[in-house]
Amino acid sequence: MLPVIEQLLILQDRDRRLLRLRAELGEVPVQRKRLQDKAAQAHAGHETAKIRSRQIESDRKKLELEVETKREFIRKCETLQGQTKSNDEYKRYTHQIDTTRSEITALEDQELVFMEQAETAARELAAAAKAAAELKAESDRHLSDLAAREENLTREVASVAVERESAAAVIETATLARYDRILKTRGENILVGVHNVTCGGCHMKLPQQLFLAAKAQTEVVGCTNCGRMLYYTRDMEPEKPDHRD
């Protein structure tokens, strides 16, 4: 194999590693946000359950206060009723007392509903608190692992980048510029093998002259269709037709 091809294959290996490592590194913020969002949703659910529980308790206490206010009103009516000498006033107080007692009964029925809701809300709050705590602990563990992975990937990227520089340094400037252009347009497959007289990148059949030039290994040749650099090894020999009857 032509020495420059060997050098370019080494460079391509480093670039492939860099591309994959950087892609993994680029996924870290996405994974971190996903974990944080999940924990935040659980926390929001806990806060919602907490607000609902407080609201129910607040509404129940308002009813209690309203009931007590109405009972105080009944006590005043009963006092005034006992002091009045007017039959009409006595009847009016009786009507007010009866009406207020009916209102109290209705309020106490509402209070029972709130008490049942408060019990349900308390169970939901406890479940939401447990779920949020468990999810936060799990998220914290994953975030810690992710931070360690990010650190390792960053170190590995830096290390491979140094190896890439060393591999590029031994390649002639024009060839390296050609390689870099293909890297930008074609991604990680810059040098591809010739398989059965076809380009290993675009899989188009090569002109015979180009195939023979790649096989001769006297220069770096490129595919006329995709522009990728071609290399050839003995195991890439074209398949021979089977002439057996």
Secondary structure, 3 states (H helix, E strand, C coil): CCHHHHHHHHHHHHHHHHHHHHHHHHHHHHHHHHHHHHHHHHHHHHHHHHHHHHHHHHHHHHHHHHHHHHHHHHHHHHHHHHHCCCHHHHHHHHHHHHHHHHHHHHHHHHHHHHHHHHHHHHHHHHHHHHHHHHHHHHHHHHHHHHHHHHHHHHHHHHHHHHHHHHHHHCCCHHHHHHHHHHHHHHCCCCEEEEECCEECCCCCECCHHHHHHHHHCCCCEECCCCCCEEECCHHHCCCCCCCCC
